[in-house]
Amino acid sequence: MNNWRDQNERDVGAPPGIKPENLYYTRKADRGDNSASSIVPVVVRTSSTVSVLLRVCKRYCTTPLFMLFFVTALVLSLSTLNPRIPSLDSNNSTPEKLKWNARENLLVKGEDRIDKDSINEAISVFKQAQQYAPEDPQIAYYLAWLEDLNYFIFDRGECQAASKRYAKAIELFYKNPPQDDISRQMVIEIGHYLSNRDLNYNKAIRLYDKHILKGDYDISDPVTYMALVSRGMARFWNKDYGFAESDFRLALAEKPFSQVAYNLGSVYAMYRNYPKAISWYKSAIYGGEIKLNGGNKIKVPGDPKFDEALRDLGFALLLNEEYQEALDNFEKAIDVRDNNDEPPDYLAHVGKGIAEYFLRYVDEAKLTLRKVPSDDPYYGIANRYLKTIEECESSSQVQCVNHVNNVTLSDIAVRPILTDEGIVRVFGNVTFHGEVLDKVLELKHKYLYEGPCPATDN
Protein backbone atom coordinates (compact mmCIF):
# COMPACT_ATOMS: atom_id res chain seq x y z
CA MET A 1 0.00 0.00 0.00
CA ASN A 2 1.29 3.46 -0.84
CA ASN A 3 1.84 5.89 2.00
CA TRP A 4 1.41 9.65 2.10
CA ARG A 5 2.52 11.97 4.87
CA ASP A 6 0.53 14.47 6.90
CA GLN A 7 1.81 17.92 7.74
CA ASN A 8 3.86 16.47 10.61
CA GLU A 9 5.55 13.94 8.28
CA ARG A 10 3.85 10.89 9.76
CA ASP A 11 3.11 7.98 7.40
CA VAL A 12 -0.58 7.55 6.84
CA GLY A 13 -2.06 4.67 4.84
CA ALA A 14 -4.53 5.61 2.13
CA PRO A 15 -7.30 3.42 0.74
CA PRO A 16 -6.29 1.66 -2.50
CA GLY A 17 -6.78 3.72 -5.63
CA ILE A 18 -7.01 7.09 -3.86
CA LYS A 19 -4.59 9.77 -5.03
CA PRO A 20 -2.74 11.94 -2.49
CA GLU A 21 -4.20 15.16 -3.86
CA ASN A 22 -7.64 13.93 -2.83
CA LEU A 23 -6.70 13.44 0.83
CA TYR A 24 -7.03 15.65 3.87
CA TYR A 25 -6.13 14.37 7.30
CA THR A 26 -7.85 15.04 10.61
CA ARG A 27 -7.12 13.69 14.04
CA LYS A 28 -9.19 11.77 16.51
CA ALA A 29 -11.14 13.75 19.09
CA ASP A 30 -8.25 13.74 21.50
CA ARG A 31 -5.96 16.44 20.14
CA GLY A 32 -3.30 15.28 22.52
CA ASP A 33 -2.93 12.01 20.60
CA ASN A 34 -0.09 12.63 18.16
CA SER A 35 0.50 9.01 17.11
CA ALA A 36 0.30 8.11 13.46
CA SER A 37 -2.65 5.84 14.21
CA SER A 38 -4.65 8.85 15.39
CA ILE A 39 -4.56 10.40 11.92
CA VAL A 40 -7.73 9.62 10.02
CA PRO A 41 -7.77 10.16 6.25
CA VAL A 42 -10.81 12.03 4.96
CA VAL A 43 -11.15 11.56 1.23
CA VAL A 44 -12.56 14.54 -0.67
CA ARG A 45 -11.97 16.24 -3.96
CA THR A 46 -10.30 19.56 -3.22
CA SER A 47 -11.60 22.83 -4.61
CA SER A 48 -10.63 26.46 -4.35
CA THR A 49 -13.69 27.12 -2.14
CA VAL A 50 -12.61 24.54 0.41
CA SER A 51 -9.06 25.85 0.38
CA VAL A 52 -10.26 29.40 1.07
CA LEU A 53 -12.52 28.24 3.91
CA LEU A 54 -9.68 26.35 5.53
CA ARG A 55 -7.40 29.38 5.39
CA VAL A 56 -10.12 31.65 6.83
CA CYS A 57 -10.86 29.23 9.65
CA LYS A 58 -7.21 28.94 10.54
CA ARG A 59 -7.19 32.67 11.29
CA TYR A 60 -10.72 33.39 12.58
CA CYS A 61 -12.18 30.17 14.06
CA THR A 62 -11.61 31.36 17.62
CA THR A 63 -15.23 31.81 18.76
CA PRO A 64 -18.27 29.50 18.66
CA LEU A 65 -20.02 31.80 16.19
CA PHE A 66 -17.22 31.69 13.66
CA MET A 67 -16.84 27.93 14.15
CA LEU A 68 -20.57 27.42 13.42
CA PHE A 69 -20.27 29.56 10.30
CA PHE A 70 -17.23 27.60 9.12
CA VAL A 71 -18.79 24.16 9.64
CA THR A 72 -21.97 25.20 7.80
CA ALA A 73 -20.03 26.62 4.86
CA LEU A 74 -17.74 23.59 4.68
CA VAL A 75 -20.66 21.15 4.63
CA LEU A 76 -22.37 23.12 1.85
CA SER A 77 -19.15 23.18 -0.17
CA LEU A 78 -18.50 19.46 0.22
CA SER A 79 -22.08 18.62 -0.73
CA THR A 80 -21.43 19.99 -4.21
CA LEU A 81 -18.43 17.73 -4.69
CA ASN A 82 -18.22 14.06 -5.52
CA PRO A 83 -16.84 12.30 -2.43
CA ARG A 84 -14.41 9.52 -3.20
CA ILE A 85 -14.62 7.51 -0.02
CA PRO A 86 -14.59 3.90 -1.25
CA SER A 87 -17.29 1.67 0.15
CA LEU A 88 -16.48 -1.75 1.55
CA ASP A 89 -19.58 -3.01 -0.22
CA SER A 90 -18.74 -5.94 -2.50
CA ASN A 91 -20.67 -4.21 -5.28
CA ASN A 92 -18.15 -1.39 -5.30
CA SER A 93 -15.87 -1.28 -8.32
CA THR A 94 -12.70 -1.17 -6.21
CA PRO A 95 -12.25 -4.96 -5.77
CA GLU A 96 -12.95 -5.52 -9.46
CA LYS A 97 -10.31 -2.96 -10.41
CA LEU A 98 -7.82 -4.57 -8.06
CA LYS A 99 -8.57 -8.03 -9.48
CA TRP A 100 -8.20 -6.68 -13.00
CA ASN A 101 -4.86 -5.03 -12.17
CA ALA A 102 -3.47 -8.20 -10.59
CA ARG A 103 -4.62 -10.33 -13.53
CA GLU A 104 -3.15 -7.92 -16.08
CA ASN A 105 0.19 -7.82 -14.28
CA LEU A 106 0.37 -11.62 -14.33
CA LEU A 107 -0.54 -11.74 -18.01
CA VAL A 108 2.12 -9.15 -18.84
CA LYS A 109 4.69 -11.33 -17.09
CA GLY A 110 3.49 -14.35 -19.03
CA GLU A 111 4.36 -18.02 -18.68
CA ASP A 112 8.12 -17.55 -18.92
CA ARG A 113 8.66 -14.52 -16.68
CA ILE A 114 6.49 -15.20 -13.66
CA ASP A 115 8.75 -15.24 -10.62
CA LYS A 116 8.47 -15.16 -6.84
CA ASP A 117 8.20 -11.38 -6.74
CA SER A 118 5.37 -11.19 -9.28
CA ILE A 119 3.44 -13.91 -7.44
CA ASN A 120 3.86 -12.15 -4.10
CA GLU A 121 2.85 -8.81 -5.62
CA ALA A 122 -0.31 -10.43 -6.98
CA ILE A 123 -1.04 -11.98 -3.58
CA SER A 124 -0.74 -8.53 -1.99
CA VAL A 125 -3.17 -6.97 -4.47
CA PHE A 126 -5.72 -9.79 -4.15
CA LYS A 127 -5.55 -9.47 -0.36
CA GLN A 128 -6.38 -5.78 -0.71
CA ALA A 129 -9.32 -6.72 -2.92
CA GLN A 130 -10.44 -9.26 -0.32
CA GLN A 131 -10.70 -6.49 2.27
CA TYR A 132 -13.39 -4.89 0.14
CA ALA A 133 -15.08 -8.12 -0.97
CA PRO A 134 -14.47 -10.87 1.60
CA GLU A 135 -17.27 -13.02 0.14
CA ASP A 136 -15.88 -13.03 -3.41
CA PRO A 137 -15.02 -16.66 -4.30
CA GLN A 138 -12.85 -15.61 -7.24
CA ILE A 139 -10.51 -13.71 -4.94
CA ALA A 140 -10.32 -16.70 -2.59
CA TYR A 141 -9.48 -18.92 -5.56
CA TYR A 142 -6.75 -16.61 -6.88
CA LEU A 143 -5.10 -16.42 -3.45
CA ALA A 144 -5.11 -20.22 -3.06
CA TRP A 145 -3.88 -20.68 -6.63
CA LEU A 146 -0.98 -18.27 -6.10
CA GLU A 147 0.00 -20.03 -2.87
CA ASP A 148 -0.02 -23.29 -4.84
CA LEU A 149 2.30 -21.78 -7.46
CA ASN A 150 4.60 -20.52 -4.71
CA TYR A 151 4.92 -24.04 -3.35
CA PHE A 152 5.01 -26.16 -6.49
CA ILE A 153 7.34 -23.89 -8.49
CA PHE A 154 9.48 -22.16 -5.88
CA ASP A 155 9.15 -24.55 -2.92
CA ARG A 156 7.90 -21.74 -0.70
CA GLY A 157 5.21 -22.10 1.91
CA GLU A 158 3.34 -25.23 2.87
CA CYS A 159 2.17 -28.12 0.73
CA GLN A 160 -1.55 -28.51 1.27
CA ALA A 161 -4.17 -30.90 -0.03
CA ALA A 162 -6.44 -29.26 -2.58
CA SER A 163 -9.42 -29.66 -0.25
CA LYS A 164 -7.58 -27.58 2.35
CA ARG A 165 -5.90 -25.08 0.03
CA TYR A 166 -9.14 -24.24 -1.77
CA ALA A 167 -11.49 -24.69 1.21
CA LYS A 168 -12.42 -20.99 1.35
CA ALA A 169 -13.09 -20.81 -2.38
CA ILE A 170 -15.23 -23.97 -2.23
CA GLU A 171 -17.21 -22.54 0.69
CA LEU A 172 -17.78 -19.20 -1.04
CA PHE A 173 -18.83 -20.83 -4.32
CA TYR A 174 -21.55 -22.64 -2.37
CA LYS A 175 -22.66 -19.28 -0.92
CA ASN A 176 -22.28 -17.41 -4.20
CA PRO A 177 -22.75 -19.90 -7.06
CA PRO A 178 -20.63 -19.22 -10.16
CA GLN A 179 -22.39 -17.17 -12.80
CA ASP A 180 -19.64 -16.22 -15.27
CA ASP A 181 -17.31 -18.45 -17.26
CA ILE A 182 -14.19 -17.66 -15.24
CA SER A 183 -15.93 -18.64 -11.99
CA ARG A 184 -17.23 -21.85 -13.54
CA GLN A 185 -13.76 -22.69 -14.84
CA MET A 186 -12.41 -22.15 -11.34
CA VAL A 187 -14.90 -24.72 -10.03
CA ILE A 188 -13.76 -27.18 -12.70
CA GLU A 189 -10.10 -26.58 -11.85
CA ILE A 190 -10.78 -27.22 -8.16
CA GLY A 191 -12.43 -30.48 -9.21
CA HIS A 192 -9.33 -31.40 -11.21
CA TYR A 193 -7.09 -30.74 -8.21
CA LEU A 194 -9.36 -32.79 -5.95
CA SER A 195 -9.20 -35.69 -8.43
CA ASN A 196 -5.54 -35.53 -9.42
CA ARG A 197 -3.93 -34.43 -6.17
CA ASP A 198 -6.26 -35.58 -3.39
CA LEU A 199 -7.79 -38.58 -5.18
CA ASN A 200 -11.07 -37.25 -3.76
CA TYR A 201 -13.22 -38.12 -6.75
CA ASN A 202 -16.59 -37.96 -5.00
CA LYS A 203 -16.01 -34.41 -3.81
CA ALA A 204 -15.02 -33.38 -7.33
CA ILE A 205 -18.16 -34.98 -8.77
CA ARG A 206 -20.34 -33.17 -6.22
CA LEU A 207 -18.80 -29.84 -7.23
CA TYR A 208 -19.51 -30.44 -10.93
CA ASP A 209 -23.08 -31.56 -10.23
CA LYS A 210 -23.86 -28.72 -7.83
CA HIS A 211 -22.52 -25.81 -9.84
CA ILE A 212 -22.54 -26.77 -13.53
CA LEU A 213 -24.12 -30.11 -14.46
CA LYS A 214 -27.52 -29.43 -12.96
CA GLY A 215 -30.96 -29.41 -14.48
CA ASP A 216 -31.18 -29.33 -18.25
CA TYR A 217 -27.57 -28.30 -18.85
CA ASP A 218 -26.32 -27.31 -22.29
CA ILE A 219 -23.23 -29.29 -23.33
CA SER A 220 -22.79 -27.12 -26.42
CA ASP A 221 -21.44 -24.54 -23.97
CA PRO A 222 -17.63 -25.09 -23.88
CA VAL A 223 -17.32 -24.74 -20.10
CA THR A 224 -20.21 -27.14 -19.48
CA TYR A 225 -18.63 -29.58 -21.94
CA MET A 226 -15.38 -29.41 -19.99
CA ALA A 227 -17.25 -30.09 -16.74
CA LEU A 228 -18.97 -33.13 -18.29
CA VAL A 229 -15.67 -34.66 -19.42
CA SER A 230 -14.11 -33.82 -16.05
CA ARG A 231 -16.91 -35.62 -14.25
CA GLY A 232 -16.39 -38.62 -16.52
CA MET A 233 -12.71 -38.60 -15.61
CA ALA A 234 -13.47 -38.48 -11.86
CA ARG A 235 -15.95 -41.34 -12.30
CA PHE A 236 -13.35 -43.36 -14.20
CA TRP A 237 -10.79 -43.04 -11.41
CA ASN A 238 -13.55 -43.82 -8.91
CA LYS A 239 -14.10 -47.11 -10.82
CA ASP A 240 -17.60 -46.04 -11.86
CA TYR A 241 -16.86 -47.14 -15.40
CA GLY A 242 -20.46 -47.28 -16.60
CA PHE A 243 -21.14 -43.68 -15.55
CA ALA A 244 -17.78 -42.57 -16.97
CA GLU A 245 -18.62 -44.21 -20.30
CA SER A 246 -21.97 -42.41 -20.37
CA ASP A 247 -20.34 -39.00 -19.81
CA PHE A 248 -17.65 -39.59 -22.44
CA ARG A 249 -20.14 -40.82 -25.04
CA LEU A 250 -22.42 -37.84 -24.44
CA ALA A 251 -19.45 -35.51 -24.87
CA LEU A 252 -18.20 -37.26 -28.01
CA ALA A 253 -21.64 -37.03 -29.61
CA GLU A 254 -21.47 -33.26 -29.12
CA LYS A 255 -17.84 -32.76 -30.16
CA PRO A 256 -15.34 -35.59 -30.75
CA PHE A 257 -12.10 -34.44 -29.15
CA SER A 258 -9.15 -36.84 -29.29
CA GLN A 259 -8.64 -36.69 -25.51
CA VAL A 260 -12.21 -37.81 -24.89
CA ALA A 261 -11.86 -40.69 -27.38
CA TYR A 262 -8.74 -41.76 -25.48
CA ASN A 263 -10.58 -41.60 -22.15
CA LEU A 264 -13.35 -43.81 -23.53
CA GLY A 265 -10.73 -46.25 -24.80
CA SER A 266 -9.44 -46.59 -21.25
CA VAL A 267 -12.96 -47.43 -20.04
CA TYR A 268 -13.01 -50.38 -22.46
CA ALA A 269 -9.52 -51.38 -21.34
CA MET A 270 -10.78 -51.55 -17.77
CA TYR A 271 -13.69 -53.69 -19.03
CA ARG A 272 -10.91 -55.90 -20.53
CA ASN A 273 -12.49 -55.40 -23.93
CA TYR A 274 -9.12 -54.81 -25.57
CA PRO A 275 -10.28 -54.82 -29.22
CA LYS A 276 -12.66 -51.92 -28.51
CA ALA A 277 -10.02 -50.15 -26.44
CA ILE A 278 -7.59 -50.50 -29.36
CA SER A 279 -10.17 -49.05 -31.74
CA TRP A 280 -10.78 -45.96 -29.58
CA TYR A 281 -7.08 -45.42 -28.88
CA LYS A 282 -6.31 -45.55 -32.59
CA SER A 283 -9.03 -43.00 -33.31
CA ALA A 284 -7.51 -40.70 -30.67
CA ILE A 285 -4.08 -41.00 -32.33
CA TYR A 286 -4.73 -41.37 -36.04
CA GLY A 287 -8.24 -39.93 -36.35
CA GLY A 288 -11.05 -41.18 -38.53
CA GLU A 289 -14.67 -42.22 -38.25
CA ILE A 290 -15.88 -44.42 -35.44
CA LYS A 291 -19.34 -45.55 -34.35
CA LEU A 292 -21.07 -44.57 -31.16
CA ASN A 293 -23.94 -46.58 -29.72
CA GLY A 294 -26.96 -46.54 -31.98
CA GLY A 295 -24.86 -46.54 -35.13
CA ASN A 296 -24.13 -42.82 -35.14
CA LYS A 297 -20.73 -42.07 -36.60
CA ILE A 298 -18.37 -39.39 -35.35
CA LYS A 299 -15.13 -38.18 -36.87
CA VAL A 300 -12.27 -37.88 -34.39
CA PRO A 301 -9.47 -35.51 -35.50
CA GLY A 302 -6.60 -37.56 -34.03
CA ASP A 303 -3.26 -36.50 -32.61
CA PRO A 304 -0.20 -38.52 -33.75
CA LYS A 305 1.87 -37.04 -30.89
CA PHE A 306 -0.57 -38.10 -28.17
CA ASP A 307 2.00 -40.06 -26.15
CA GLU A 308 -0.38 -41.30 -23.44
CA ALA A 309 -2.65 -42.78 -26.10
CA LEU A 310 0.33 -44.37 -27.90
CA ARG A 311 1.51 -45.89 -24.63
CA ASP A 312 -1.89 -47.26 -23.64
CA LEU A 313 -2.53 -48.53 -27.16
CA GLY A 314 0.70 -50.47 -26.67
CA PHE A 315 -0.61 -52.04 -23.46
CA ALA A 316 -3.98 -52.91 -25.02
CA LEU A 317 -2.17 -54.57 -27.95
CA LEU A 318 0.14 -56.36 -25.52
CA LEU A 319 -2.81 -57.78 -23.61
CA ASN A 320 -4.40 -58.72 -26.93
CA GLU A 321 -1.18 -60.64 -27.72
CA GLU A 322 -0.23 -58.39 -30.65
CA TYR A 323 3.34 -58.00 -29.47
CA GLN A 324 5.10 -56.43 -32.46
CA GLU A 325 2.51 -53.69 -32.91
CA ALA A 326 2.58 -53.12 -29.16
CA LEU A 327 6.36 -52.65 -29.29
CA ASP A 328 6.03 -50.19 -32.18
CA ASN A 329 3.60 -48.02 -30.23
CA PHE A 330 5.67 -48.04 -27.04
CA GLU A 331 8.65 -46.85 -29.07
CA LYS A 332 6.56 -44.09 -30.66
CA ALA A 333 5.35 -42.94 -27.23
CA ILE A 334 8.94 -42.79 -25.96
CA ASP A 335 10.09 -40.91 -29.07
CA VAL A 336 7.35 -38.27 -28.74
CA ARG A 337 8.52 -37.30 -25.28
CA ASP A 338 12.18 -37.40 -26.30
CA ASN A 339 11.53 -35.14 -29.29
CA ASN A 340 9.58 -32.69 -27.12
CA ASP A 341 12.36 -32.59 -24.50
CA GLU A 342 9.89 -33.88 -21.91
CA PRO A 343 10.85 -36.12 -18.98
CA PRO A 344 10.56 -39.83 -19.84
CA ASP A 345 7.36 -41.72 -19.10
CA TYR A 346 8.92 -44.86 -17.68
CA LEU A 347 5.64 -46.76 -17.83
CA ALA A 348 6.15 -46.79 -21.61
CA HIS A 349 9.62 -48.27 -21.00
CA VAL A 350 8.07 -50.99 -18.84
CA GLY A 351 5.66 -51.84 -21.65
CA LYS A 352 8.43 -51.82 -24.22
CA GLY A 353 10.56 -54.16 -22.11
CA ILE A 354 7.72 -56.64 -21.70
CA ALA A 355 6.88 -56.54 -25.42
CA GLU A 356 10.54 -57.13 -26.29
CA TYR A 357 10.64 -60.13 -24.02
CA PHE A 358 7.52 -61.68 -25.52
CA LEU A 359 9.16 -61.23 -28.92
CA ARG A 360 12.16 -63.10 -27.44
CA TYR A 361 14.45 -60.06 -27.56
CA VAL A 362 15.67 -61.04 -24.12
CA ASP A 363 18.80 -58.91 -23.86
CA GLU A 364 17.00 -55.84 -25.22
CA ALA A 365 14.17 -56.39 -22.73
CA LYS A 366 16.56 -56.44 -19.79
CA LEU A 367 18.31 -53.28 -20.99
CA THR A 368 14.99 -51.46 -21.38
CA LEU A 369 13.68 -52.46 -17.95
CA ARG A 370 16.95 -51.44 -16.31
CA LYS A 371 16.49 -47.89 -17.62
CA VAL A 372 13.70 -47.29 -15.09
CA PRO A 373 15.39 -45.42 -12.20
CA SER A 374 14.94 -46.56 -8.62
CA ASP A 375 13.16 -43.33 -7.63
CA ASP A 376 10.51 -43.65 -10.36
CA PRO A 377 6.99 -44.81 -9.39
CA TYR A 378 7.25 -47.65 -11.93
CA TYR A 379 10.57 -49.00 -10.71
CA GLY A 380 8.81 -51.68 -8.65
CA ILE A 381 6.92 -53.17 -11.57
CA ALA A 382 9.97 -52.92 -13.88
CA ASN A 383 12.12 -54.68 -11.30
CA ARG A 384 9.48 -57.37 -10.78
CA TYR A 385 9.44 -58.24 -14.47
CA LEU A 386 13.22 -58.04 -14.68
CA LYS A 387 13.61 -60.54 -11.84
CA THR A 388 11.01 -62.83 -13.39
CA ILE A 389 12.93 -62.79 -16.66
CA GLU A 390 16.23 -63.52 -14.93
CA GLU A 391 14.72 -66.38 -12.93
CA CYS A 392 13.36 -67.93 -16.12
CA GLU A 393 16.53 -67.77 -18.17
CA SER A 394 17.70 -71.23 -17.18
CA SER A 395 14.62 -72.76 -18.80
CA SER A 396 13.73 -72.75 -22.48
CA GLN A 397 12.65 -69.38 -23.85
CA VAL A 398 9.20 -70.63 -24.87
CA GLN A 399 8.50 -71.96 -21.39
CA CYS A 400 9.77 -68.76 -19.84
CA VAL A 401 7.62 -66.54 -22.04
CA ASN A 402 4.56 -68.61 -21.26
CA HIS A 403 5.38 -68.44 -17.57
CA VAL A 404 5.62 -64.63 -17.62
CA ASN A 405 2.45 -64.35 -19.68
CA ASN A 406 0.35 -66.64 -17.53
CA VAL A 407 1.54 -65.54 -14.12
CA THR A 408 2.13 -61.81 -14.19
CA LEU A 409 1.02 -60.01 -17.33
CA SER A 410 -2.72 -59.85 -16.69
CA ASP A 411 -2.37 -57.93 -13.44
CA ILE A 412 -0.99 -54.89 -15.29
CA ALA A 413 -4.42 -54.02 -16.61
CA VAL A 414 -6.58 -54.48 -13.56
CA ARG A 415 -4.51 -54.14 -10.41
CA PRO A 416 -3.61 -50.65 -9.18
CA ILE A 417 0.10 -50.08 -8.68
CA LEU A 418 0.71 -48.58 -5.25
CA THR A 419 3.45 -45.95 -5.23
CA ASP A 420 4.67 -43.22 -2.91
CA GLU A 421 2.83 -40.70 -5.08
CA GLY A 422 -0.58 -42.31 -5.00
CA ILE A 423 -2.46 -44.92 -6.98
CA VAL A 424 -1.54 -45.15 -10.64
CA ARG A 425 -3.20 -47.44 -13.14
CA VAL A 426 -1.67 -48.49 -16.40
CA PHE A 427 -4.65 -47.32 -18.41
CA GLY A 428 -5.24 -43.67 -17.72
CA ASN A 429 -7.44 -40.69 -18.39
CA VAL A 430 -6.21 -37.25 -19.36
CA THR A 431 -7.54 -34.02 -17.89
CA PHE A 432 -9.45 -32.18 -20.57
CA HIS A 433 -9.49 -28.41 -21.10
CA GLY A 434 -10.50 -27.93 -24.70
CA GLU A 435 -9.74 -24.34 -25.67
CA VAL A 436 -11.66 -22.45 -23.00
CA LEU A 437 -9.28 -22.14 -20.08
CA ASP A 438 -8.88 -18.55 -18.94
CA LYS A 439 -5.45 -17.17 -19.88
CA VAL A 440 -4.57 -16.33 -16.28
CA LEU A 441 -5.67 -19.73 -14.95
CA GLU A 442 -3.59 -21.33 -17.69
CA LEU A 443 -0.34 -19.83 -16.40
CA LYS A 444 2.04 -22.47 -15.00
CA HIS A 445 -0.89 -24.85 -15.17
CA LYS A 446 1.05 -28.09 -15.40
CA TYR A 447 2.64 -27.55 -11.99
CA LEU A 448 -0.70 -27.80 -10.20
CA TYR A 449 -1.28 -31.47 -11.03
CA GLU A 450 1.51 -32.93 -8.95
CA GLY A 451 0.59 -35.71 -6.57
CA PRO A 452 -0.39 -35.62 -2.92
CA CYS A 453 1.81 -33.78 -0.43
CA PRO A 454 4.82 -35.76 0.78
CA ALA A 455 4.17 -37.85 3.86
CA THR A 456 5.49 -36.31 7.06
CA ASP A 457 6.50 -37.97 10.28
CA ASN A 458 4.04 -37.58 13.12
N, C-alpha and C positions, 0 to 999 in steps of 0.2 A: 504494500500500500504506500502511495506517495505521502509525504509529510510536508506541511507548510508551517510557517512559524508565525506566532502572534507578535504583538509589538514588543514583548519582553523576550523574544527569541526562544520561546519554548516550543518544542515539537508538538504539533497537534494533528491527529489523524483526520483525514477528510473522507467522506463517503466515496465509494468508487465512482468514477466518471464525473466528479464535480471539479471544476477548474478553480484555481486559487483566487481569481479575480471575482468569483461569485461567493466568497466567504467573508463573513464578519465573525468575530469571536466575542462572546460575553462570558462572564464568570458566574459561578454558582452564587446563591444568595449571600453566602458568607464572603464578604470582600477580603477577609483576612486570609482566605485560602488561596495561596499563590502557587499551588502545585499544578503541574501540567494537566493532571486529571480533572482539575476544576474548570478547565477552559472548555466551553461548550460551543461547537461550531453552529452558527445560524446561517443557513444557506439562502441567500437572496440574490437578486440581480441588481447590481448597483445602478444608481442614476444620479444625475446632478442634484436633483431635489433632495434626495436622502443625504448626499454629501453636505449640502448647505445646512440642513437641519442638524446634522451631527456637529458641525462646526459652531453653530449658534448655541446649541445646548452646552457644549463644552465651556462656553464663556458665561451663559446666562442662567443655566439650570441650577440656581441656588435657592429658589423659593418654591413652595408647593404649587403656586399659580403657574409659574413658568414650566415646571415639570409636567403639569397637567396639559398645558398647551403643547409641549413638545411631544408627549406620548400620543395625543390625539392627531397631531399633524403627521407623525411617523406612521401611524396605523393607516391613515388615509392614503399616504404615499405608497406604502407597501401593497395596499389593496389593488392598486392599478398595475402592479407588476405581476410577473408570472413566477411564483415561487418555484424553486427547484429542489425542494426537499424530497429525496427519493423515498417512496413508500416501501415498506417491507412486505407489501402484498405480493403474492406470487404472480398476480396478473400484471405487475409493473414490468416495463420493458427492460429494466436494468439487468435481471438475471439472464434474459435472452441475449442481450448485447454481450454480456460477459461470456456466455457459452459460445456465441459466434466468434468472439475474439480468440478464445482458447482454441477452438476448432481450426480457425484460419491460420493461427500460428503453427499448429501441428502440420497442417497441409503444406504450408510454405516450407517447413523443414523437410517434409517428404520421407519416404521409406529409408533413404540412405543416410540422412543427416540428423535423424532423431537421436538425441543423446540424453544423458542424465539431467543436464541443466534444463533442456526444453521440456522434459517430462515433469520435473519439479515446478517449473514455471506454470505449466498447465494445471497441475494440482492446486497451486496457490490461487489461480484465477477461478477454478471451479469451486474451491472452498469459499471464495468471496460470493460467488453466485448462490451457493447453498445457504448463506446467511439470509439472503433475500427470499429464497424459495426452498425451504427445508423439505417440502413434500414433493419436490420434482424428482421423479424416478430416473430421468435421463442424467441429471447431475450425479445422482448416487451411482449410476452405472459407470459414467466416465471416471469418477474417482476410483472405483474398484478396478476398472480396466487399467488405469495408469499405474496403480500399485502393482497389478499383475505384471505389467511391462517392466517396472523397476526390478521386480524379483527375477523374472525369467530371462531378461536380457542382461541386467547389470548386477544380479545377485545381491540386491539391496532389499532390506526389509524382510518380512516373514513370508514363508510359503504357506498358503492357506488353501483349504479345499474350496472349490467353487461355491458350494452351498454356504460357506462362511464368508468368503470374500464378497459375494454378491447378495448377501442376506438382506441388506437395506434396500437394494434395488428391487429384489423380488417382492419384499413387503410393500414397497411403494407402488409397484405395478399392480398389485392386488387392490390397493386403495384407489389408484388412478390408472385405470386400464389404458393400454396403449391405443392411441388414435391415429397417429401418423406413422409413416413407413419406417422412419429411423427408430422410433420406440418399438415397433413390432420386430424389427431386425435385432434390436437389443435383446428382446425376449428370446428370440431364436438362438442368438449367440450364447445366452446363459444356458439354454437347453443343451447346446453343443458341449459347453464346458462341464455341465453336470454329467453328460454321457461319457465324454472322452476322458475327463480327469477324475471324476468322483465315481464313475461307474454307477451312478444313481439314475438309472433309466426311467424308473417310474415317476420320479419327480420331474424329469424333463418332459415326459409325456403329459403329465398334468398341466405343466406350463403351456404347452402347445394347445391343448384342448381348451383350457380356460380362456386364453387370450386371443387365439387366432382361429383354431379349427372348431368353431362352435356354430350351431345352427346350420343354415344353408350357406356354407362358405363357398367362395368363388375361387376355384383353383386356377382360373386364367390370370388372376392377380399374381405377379411374380413373387411377392413376399409370402403369400398364402401357399403358393406352390412349394417354396423352400421349406415352409413349416411342415407341409405334408410329407415331403421326402425325409425331413429330419425326424419326424415321428416314426416313419418306417424304419429308419436307421436305429433309433432307440429300441423299437420293438424287436428288431433283429437281434441286437446284442442282449436283449432280455429273453431271448429264445422264444418269443411269440412269433414264430415264422409265418403262420397263416395270416396274422394281422399285418405283418411287415409286407408280405406278398401283396395283400390287398392295397396298401398304400402305394407301393411302387407301381403296380399295374394302373391304378387310377392316375398317377402322375404321368406315366408313359403314354397313356391314351391322350392326355392333354398336350404334352410336349416331350418327345423322346430324347432326352439327354443321355449321353454315353455313360455318365456316372450312375444314373438310375438303372440303366440296363445292366451294368456291372453289379449293382447292389442286388438286383433280382436274380442274377446268375448265382450269387452267393447263397440266396435262399434255397435254390434248387440243389446246390452243393451240400447244404446242411440237411436236405431231404435225402441225400445220397442218390439223387437223380442226376448222375454225372453227364449223360448225353445232353440233357436240357441245360445244365449249367454251362457246358462247353458252347452250346449254341448262343446263349446270352452273352457269355464272355467274348466270343468272337464278334458279335454285333457291336459290343462296346469298343472293341479294338479296330476292327476293319470296316464297320458300318454295314449298311444294307437293310433289306426288308426282313421283318420277322413278325410272326403272328402272335397276337394277344388272344386271350380267351374269347370265344365267340367268332373266331375267324377274322377279326379285324386286323389289318396289316398296318404296321408303323415302320417308318424309315429312320433308323438310328444313324447319326452322322459318323460315328466312329472316331477313335483317336489312337493312331499307331504308336504313340509314345506314352500310352497309359500303362505305366509299369506295374501297378498293382493288378490290373486286369491280366496282363501278360503272365505275371507270376502265378495268379490263381488259376488261369487257364492251364498252366503247366501242371498244377496239382490235380486239377480235374482230369486231365489227360493221363496223368500218372496213375490215378485211381481207376481209370477206365482201361488201364494196361496198354496205353498208346505211348510207349516210352520214348521213341525217337522224337515225335512231335512235342512231347512234354519237354524234353531236353532243349529243343530249339527255342521254345518259348521262355524257358528259364534264362537261357543265354541272352535273348532279346531284352528281357526285363533288366538283367544286370547291365547290359550295354546302355540302355536308356539312362540309367542313373549315372553311369560313368561319363557318358557324353554330356550330361547336364551338370557335371561337377557336384553331384549330390552324394551324400554319405551312402555307403552300400546298404542295401536291404539284405541282410544275411539269411533271411528266410528263403529268398530266391536261391542262395548258394546251397542251403540245405536240400531244397528240391532238386537242384542240378546234380548234387552229389548222389542222391538216391537214384535219379534217372540214369546217371552214368553207371552206377553199379548194376542196375537191372539190365543194362545193355552190355554188361560184362567188361566195362572199362574200369577195372578194379583200381588200378594205380591212380587214374584220373579222379575217381570218386574219392579216394582217401585224401588226395591233395586238395580237392574242393572243400571237403568237410573240415579239413584242418585250417582253412582260411577264416573260419568263424572264431572271433576272439573270445577269450574267456569272460570278458565283461559284457558280452552281448546277450540279450534275453534269449537268443536261440542257441546259445552254446550248449546247453544241456541236451537238447534234442540232437544236435549235430554230433556231440560226443557219444550219445547213446547209439546212433547208427554206426559211427566209426568203430566203436568197440564190438558191435555185433558183426560187422564186416571182418574185423581182425580175428574174432573168435571162430569165424566160419572158414577161414582161409585154408585150414588143414584138410577140409573136406572138398569134394568136387564142386566146381563153380555152380553147376546146375542145382545141386542140393542146397548150396548156400543161398542162392538167389531165392529159391522156393521158401527156404526157412525165413529169410528176411521178409518176404512178401506175406507169408501166412501169419507170422507172429507179430510183426510190429507196424506194418505199413498202414493198416486200416485205422489205427488210432490217431493218425495225423488229422483226419477229416473231422472227427467227432469229439475228441477229447480236448478240453481246454489245456493249454500249456501254462502252468503257473510260473510266473517270473517275479522278480523283485519289483517290476514296474506295473504289475497288474495282470489281468487275465488277457491273453492274446490267443485268438483262434487263427488257424491257418487261412481259412476263407474269411475275408473281411468285408467291410462296408466302408465307403468313403463319405466324408462329410461334404454335403452339397451346398453350394452357394449360388449357382447360376451366374447371373451378371448384375445382381441387385445390391450387393453389399455396399453400404455407405463408405465413401472414400476414407473417412477418418477411421471407422471401425476396421477397415482393411489394413491399416498400417501395422506392420510387424505381426500380422495375424497368425503366422505359422507358429510363433513362440507360445501361443496361448493353449496349445493342444498337448503339451507335455503331460506325462502321467501324474499319478498321485504324488503328494509331497513325500519326501524321503521319510522313512520310519525313524523315530527318535527314541532314545532310551528313556524309560520312565524313571 
